[in-house]
Amino acid sequence: MPTVVDNLYADSQSLLAFLIDRQEPSFHRFVDDISRKVLALSAASLFEERVINMLLDFVRSKSNGDEAIVTLLRRKGIDGQYFKLFDWDKKNGYNTFFNLFGETMSLEFKADLQNDPALKRSADSFLELGNLRNCLVHQNFANYAFEKSAAEVHQLYTDANRFIDYLQTKFPSSIPVAPAS
């Protein structure tokens, strides 16, 4: 099922084709530049939302639904802090995130990536999208020289989804149901 990012990509490609058909190269260049940037921001934002919700659901599950603990984590550990969870511009920047969960889990994460090259590529794609997002936001969005094509950005997004799905398996969110009395 297509996501909002998939739909954004498809719609922007349709608009670009329309502009070419109408022989509007200036508008095509403008829309292409903006849509590639918006696509990268949208993909990274979607991943941010998914990771944050995943962590909050995981804590909710581990704390047996204690909203005080979940609220404390959200307010002091997550709100406005997502950018610190990963070293976006480093080759293994996901290790910062893995290390937050202690040595045992960190070693497990690292072994999984080492033993699964496709998962490693997916994690790298995730980091690259996050880094692109940071560059766009902090280096003058309008003038930033964005080198990726829309197809390349969409491919990064598609590849990075596997890493997000992997994280979801590591941070299950189901709250155990107490046995009936």
TORGUDO-416254 format. One record per residue: residue number from 1; residue in three letters; x negated, y negated, z negated of N, C-alpha, C in turn. Coordinates in pm, whole numbers, plus 50000, padded with zeros to 5 digits. Each point is the difference from the previous one (the first is absolute). Example, Ala and Ser with C-alpha at 12.3 -4.5 7.8 and 13.67 -1.06 7.14 Angstrom:
# residues 2
DONU     i    aa      nu      nv      nw     cau     cav     caw      cu      cv      cw
DONU     1   ALA   48681   50569   49220   50089   49881   50000   49910   49880   50000
DONU     2   SER   50035   49895   50072   49918   49881   49994   50077   49891   49927
# end
This chain:
# residues 181
DONU     i    aa      nu      nv      nw     cau     cav     caw      cu      cv      cw
DONU     1   MET   49916   50118   50000   50084   49882   50000   49910   49875   50000
DONU     2   PRO   50025   49909   50090   49916   49879   50007   50016   49912   49876
DONU     3   THR   49888   49942   49960   50001   49908   49887   50018   49858   50050
DONU     4   VAL   50011   49907   49907   50011   49859   50037   49877   49956   50079
DONU     5   VAL   49884   50054   49968   49877   49965   50072   50004   50058   50141
DONU     6   ASP   50048   50123   50015   50015   50059   50133   50094   49915   50085
DONU     7   ASN   50111   49958   49940   50097   49917   50073   49942   49865   50038
DONU     8   LEU   49924   49940   49911   49935   49873   50028   49904   50014   50119
DONU     9   TYR   49925   50107   49999   49907   50027   50110   50076   50016   50132
DONU    10   ALA   50103   50084   50000   50078   50024   50122   50065   49871   50050
DONU    11   ASP   50057   49923   49910   50065   49874   50040   49899   49901   50057
DONU    12   SER   49884   49991   49939   49900   49906   50051   49949   50044   50137
DONU    13   GLN   49986   50131   50020   49957   50049   50130   50106   49972   50107
DONU    14   SER   50126   50012   49964   50109   49968   50093   49998   49852   50036
DONU    15   LEU   49980   49915   49899   49995   49857   50026   49881   49965   50089
DONU    16   LEU   49887   50061   49976   49881   49975   50084   50024   50044   50145
DONU    17   ALA   50065   50114   50018   50031   50048   50135   50096   49902   50069
DONU    18   PHE   50097   49951   49925   50095   49901   50054   49926   49874   50045
DONU    19   LEU   49906   49953   49920   49925   49879   50036   49912   50022   50124
DONU    20   ILE   49945   50118   50014   49922   50031   50120   50092   50002   50123
DONU    21   ASP   50117   50065   49985   50096   50005   50110   50044   49860   50043
DONU    22   ARG   50007   49909   49905   50043   49862   50027   49882   49910   50039
DONU    23   GLN   49884   50061   50013   49878   49928   50037   49974   49881   49907
DONU    24   GLU   49993   50033   49873   49975   49901   49895   49870   50036   49926
DONU    25   PRO   49885   49985   50065   49875   50043   49936   49965   49922   49874
DONU    26   SER   50032   49873   49994   49968   49922   49879   50082   50048   49881
DONU    27   PHE   50130   50020   50023   50085   50051   49893   49958   50142   49962
DONU    28   HIS   49963   50079   50101   49956   50136   49975   49878   50001   49908
DONU    29   ARG   49901   49917   50029   49879   49992   49918   50035   49960   49857
DONU    30   PHE   50086   49898   49987   50040   49952   49868   50073   50109   49921
DONU    31   VAL   50100   50061   50062   50078   50104   49932   49913   50120   49966
DONU    32   ASP   49911   50037   50091   49910   50112   49974   49912   49972   49878
DONU    33   ASP   49942   49881   49993   49913   49964   49888   50077   50003   49868
DONU    34   ILE   50114   49938   49997   50079   49994   49877   50054   50138   49962
DONU    35   SER   50051   50074   50097   50062   50129   49967   49898   50101   49947
DONU    36   ARG   49877   49997   50050   49897   50091   49949   49971   49969   49853
DONU    37   LYS   49992   49872   49970   49972   49959   49862   50116   50035   49908
DONU    38   VAL   50121   49973   50047   50119   50030   49919   50013   50151   49980
DONU    39   LEU   49966   50076   50101   50006   50146   49988   49903   50049   49892
DONU    40   ALA   49879   49947   49999   49902   50039   49898   50048   49959   49861
DONU    41   LEU   50051   49878   49986   50051   49956   49870   50118   50086   49955
DONU    42   SER   50088   50030   50092   50118   50080   49967   49963   50141   49955
DONU    43   ALA   49906   50061   50071   49957   50135   49963   49935   50000   49862
DONU    44   ALA   49909   49905   49977   49931   49993   49871   50099   49969   49887
DONU    45   SER   50098   49915   50026   50100   49967   49899   50087   50121   49966
DONU    46   LEU   50036   50076   50103   50078   50121   49976   49922   50098   49913
DONU    47   PHE   49872   50015   50031   49917   50090   49919   49986   49949   49857
DONU    48   GLU   49985   49870   49984   49992   49943   49865   50125   50035   49921
DONU    49   GLU   50114   49980   50061   50127   50031   49932   50008   50148   49965
DONU    50   ARG   49961   50085   50092   50006   50144   49974   49905   50041   49888
DONU    51   VAL   49878   49949   50000   49903   50036   49896   50047   49949   49864
DONU    52   ILE   50045   49878   49994   50047   49945   49873   50119   50080   49947
DONU    53   ASN   50096   50026   50084   50117   50077   49956   49960   50141   49959
DONU    54   MET   49905   50058   50072   49951   50134   49967   49937   50001   49860
DONU    55   LEU   49918   49901   49972   49935   49993   49869   50102   49976   49889
DONU    56   LEU   50093   49910   50024   50102   49974   49898   50087   50123   49976
DONU    57   ASP   50038   50070   50106   50079   50122   49984   49920   50109   49928
DONU    58   PHE   49871   50008   50029   49914   50097   49934   49993   49972   49850
DONU    59   VAL   49979   49875   49964   49994   49962   49858   50136   50022   49935
DONU    60   ARG   50106   49968   50071   50135   50023   49947   50019   50148   49970
DONU    61   SER   49953   50085   50091   50012   50144   49982   49916   50048   49882
DONU    62   LYS   49874   49956   49995   49910   50044   49894   50041   49948   49862
DONU    63   SER   50070   49887   49998   50043   49942   49871   50144   50039   49968
DONU    64   ASN   50052   50098   50073   50139   50043   49982   50098   49885   50013
DONU    65   GLY   49972   49912   50094   50093   49892   50032   49996   49883   49905
DONU    66   ASP   49897   49989   49919   49990   49890   49904   49976   49868   50075
DONU    67   GLU   50104   49918   50011   49990   49875   50076   49902   49902   49938
DONU    68   ALA   49978   50008   49870   49903   49909   49937   49860   50027   50056
DONU    69   ILE   49965   50125   50013   49868   50036   50053   49990   49962   50147
DONU    70   VAL   50105   50029   50075   50001   49967   50142   49991   49849   50020
DONU    71   THR   50074   49925   49921   49999   49854   50011   49863   49944   49963
DONU    72   LEU   49939   50054   49896   49867   49956   49961   49901   50022   50114
DONU    73   LEU   50002   50119   50059   49909   50029   50111   50028   49905   50117
DONU    74   ARG   50127   49982   50034   50034   49915   50113   49953   49857   49977
DONU    75   ARG   50029   49946   49882   49968   49859   49972   49852   49974   49980
DONU    76   LYS   49929   50091   49936   49859   49975   49968   49902   50078   50087
DONU    77   GLY   50047   50100   50070   49907   50080   50077   50022   49999   50150
DONU    78   ILE   50123   49966   50044   50029   50011   50142   50041   49868   50063
DONU    79   ASP   50094   49929   49939   50048   49875   50060   49883   49907   50031
DONU    80   GLY   49984   49967   50124   49893   49910   50042   49860   50060   49995
DONU    81   GLN   49992   50130   49976   49869   50066   49986   49973   50106   50106
DONU    82   TYR   50093   50022   50089   49984   50106   50100   49867   49989   50074
DONU    83   PHE   49963   49878   50035   49877   49980   50077   49877   50053   49927
DONU    84   LYS   50008   50014   49867   49885   50049   49923   49995   50153   49990
DONU    85   LEU   50103   50067   50047   50003   50146   49988   49903   50069   50095
DONU    86   PHE   49964   49931   50108   49911   50056   50102   49893   49897   50033
DONU    87   ASP   49881   50046   50038   49897   49912   50056   50019   50002   50151
DONU    88   TRP   50085   49912   50048   50049   50003   50137   49891   49994   50105
DONU    89   ASP   49893   49930   49974   49899   49981   50102   49882   50097   49989
DONU    90   LYS   50013   50101   49915   49894   50099   49983   50040   50132   50065
DONU    91   LYS   49902   50071   50049   50024   50126   50071   50082   50100   49917
DONU    92   ASN   49967   50018   49875   50073   50091   49910   50077   49921   49895
DONU    93   GLY   50065   49894   50043   50069   49910   49908   50115   50062   49924
DONU    94   TYR   50045   50117   50041   50106   50070   49928   49945   50061   49871
DONU    95   ASN   49867   50015   49988   49943   50056   49877   50032   49913   49879
DONU    96   THR   50009   49869   50020   50038   49910   49890   50136   50043   49945
DONU    97   PHE   50093   50028   50089   50134   50046   49960   49991   50135   49931
DONU    98   PHE   49930   50093   50061   49989   50134   49943   49941   49996   49860
DONU    99   ASN   49899   49918   49980   49932   49993   49871   50090   49949   49888
DONU   100   LEU   50108   49932   50034   50092   49950   49897   50069   50112   49924
DONU   101   PHE   49998   50120   50055   50076   50110   49942   49912   50103   49928
DONU   102   GLY   49878   49962   49972   49911   50087   49925   49917   50090   50090
DONU   103   GLU   49898   50058   49940   49901   50076   50076   50060   50123   50068
DONU   104   THR   50085   50073   49929   50055   50123   50057   50082   49972   50126
DONU   105   MET   50093   49906   49990   50082   49967   50117   49916   49937   50109
DONU   106   SER   49907   49917   49963   49914   49934   50099   49921   50103   50080
DONU   107   LEU   49943   50097   49932   49925   50105   50069   50090   50082   50092
DONU   108   GLU   50123   50024   49955   50096   50074   50082   50034   49922   50128
DONU   109   PHE   50027   49870   49985   50029   49915   50116   49883   50004   50099
DONU   110   LYS   49881   49979   49948   49881   49993   50085   49976   50133   50071
DONU   111   ALA   50020   50112   49930   49984   50132   50062   50103   50020   50111
DONU   112   ASP   50123   49957   49975   50105   50013   50102   49960   49925   50127
DONU   113   LEU   49949   49880   49986   49959   49922   50117   49879   50062   50069
DONU   114   GLN   49907   50051   49921   49880   50062   50057   50036   50127   50077
DONU   115   ASN   50099   50075   49951   50036   50127   50060   50103   49988   50112
DONU   116   ASP   50053   49881   50021   50104   49981   50102   49967   49876   50083
DONU   117   PRO   49930   50018   50111   49959   49886   50081   50117   49914   50049
DONU   118   ALA   50113   50061   50028   50117   49923   50045   50053   49911   49887
DONU   119   LEU   49997   50052   49878   50042   49920   49885   49902   49886   49977
DONU   120   LYS   49873   50026   50018   49897   49896   49985   50022   49889   50103
DONU   121   ARG   50028   50038   50125   50029   49899   50104   50124   49920   49964
DONU   122   SER   50097   50067   49944   50123   49933   49958   49971   49898   49889
DONU   123   ALA   49919   50040   49903   49962   49908   49891   49922   49882   50056
DONU   124   ASP   49912   50026   50096   49923   49893   50063   50093   49903   50074
DONU   125   SER   50100   50054   50067   50098   49915   50071   50077   49913   49901
DONU   126   PHE   50038   50059   49888   50069   49926   49895   49915   49882   49952
DONU   127   LEU   49872   50027   49973   49909   49894   49955   49982   49893   50107
DONU   128   GLU   49988   50042   50124   49981   49903   50107   50121   49908   50013
DONU   129   LEU   50119   50055   49989   50120   49916   50006   50005   49903   49883
DONU   130   GLY   49966   50048   49881   49997   49912   49884   49898   49889   50015
DONU   131   ASN   49885   50033   50058   49897   49900   50023   50044   49899   50106
DONU   132   LEU   50064   50047   50106   50053   49909   50102   50100   49904   49938
DONU   133   ARG   50086   50053   49914   50098   49917   49932   49931   49890   49920
DONU   134   ASN   49898   50038   49926   49927   49902   49919   49934   49893   50087
DONU   135   CYS   49942   50043   50110   49937   49903   50091   50104   49902   50055
DONU   136   LEU   50114   50052   50040   50105   49913   50054   50050   49900   49897
DONU   137   VAL   50018   50046   49879   50057   49916   49896   49899   49897   49948
DONU   138   HIS   49874   50039   49994   49901   49913   49937   49908   49926   50098
DONU   139   GLN   50015   50026   50129   49911   49936   50097   50077   49927   50109
DONU   140   ASN   50102   49927   49961   50075   49915   50093   50071   50084   50107
DONU   141   PHE   50113   50054   49962   50081   50088   50085   50009   49951   50144
DONU   142   ALA   50033   49875   50019   50024   49947   50135   49875   50003   50087
DONU   143   ASN   49885   49978   49942   49876   49994   50079   49914   50125   49989
DONU   144   TYR   50041   50096   49920   49919   50119   49981   49986   50076   50133
DONU   145   ALA   49878   50032   50037   49973   50075   50124   50028   50147   49975
DONU   146   PHE   50119   50041   50032   50047   50136   49975   49962   50088   50118
DONU   147   GLU   49913   50097   49977   49941   50079   50109   50081   50124   50037
DONU   148   LYS   50089   50044   49914   50074   50124   50026   50119   49973   50092
DONU   149   SER   50026   50096   50087   50122   49993   50082   50117   50047   49914
DONU   150   ALA   50120   49973   50045   50118   50047   49929   50001   50153   49994
DONU   151   ALA   49959   50064   50108   49995   50147   50001   49900   50052   49896
DONU   152   GLU   49886   49932   49987   49901   50041   49901   50052   49981   49857
DONU   153   VAL   50068   49889   49976   50057   49975   49868   50106   50104   49969
DONU   154   HIS   50086   50028   50098   50104   50101   49978   49939   50137   49975
DONU   155   GLN   49891   50031   50069   49933   50129   49978   49940   50006   49859
DONU   156   LEU   49941   49890   49954   49950   49996   49862   50113   50028   49902
DONU   157   TYR   50113   49935   50024   50118   50019   49913   50045   50146   50003
DONU   158   THR   50011   50056   50119   50044   50139   50013   49903   50093   49928
DONU   159   ASP   49871   49979   50021   49899   50083   49935   50003   49983   49848
DONU   160   ALA   50013   49878   49953   49996   49970   49856   50119   50060   49926
DONU   161   ASN   50109   50024   50068   50116   50059   49935   49968   50135   49935
DONU   162   ARG   49911   50075   50061   49963   50130   49942   49935   49981   49863
DONU   163   PHE   49917   49898   49986   49936   49973   49872   50106   49962   49895
DONU   164   ILE   50095   49919   50038   50107   49961   49907   50081   50123   49960
DONU   165   ASP   50031   50085   50097   50073   50124   49969   49918   50089   49906
DONU   166   TYR   49870   50006   50022   49910   50076   49913   50007   49944   49857
DONU   167   LEU   49990   49869   49987   50007   49939   49866   50131   50036   49931
DONU   168   GLN   50108   50002   50077   50130   50034   49943   49998   50140   49939
DONU   169   THR   49924   50093   50060   49992   50135   49943   49919   49999   49870
DONU   170   LYS   49907   49905   49988   49917   49992   49880   50068   49925   49887
DONU   171   PHE   50098   49920   50035   50074   49922   49900   50149   50030   50011
DONU   172   PRO   50037   50124   49963   50143   50035   50010   50084   49909   49911
DONU   173   SER   50120   49974   50045   50082   49902   49929   50122   50058   49933
DONU   174   SER   50018   50129   50004   50121   50056   49940   49987   50003   49848
DONU   175   ILE   50100   49948   49935   50005   50002   49853   50055   50135   49958
DONU   176   PRO   49925   50073   49917   50048   50132   49959   50134   49990   49926
DONU   177   VAL   50086   50091   50032   50131   50003   49935   49987   50081   49873
DONU   178   ALA   50050   49943   49891   49996   50071   49871   50093   50121   50007
DONU   179   PRO   49958   50112   49939   50085   50119   50002   50131   49973   49926
DONU   180   ALA   50105   50063   50049   50132   49983   49939   50001   50065   49863
DONU   181   SER   50070   49938   49906   50006   50054   49864   50110   50102   49987
# end
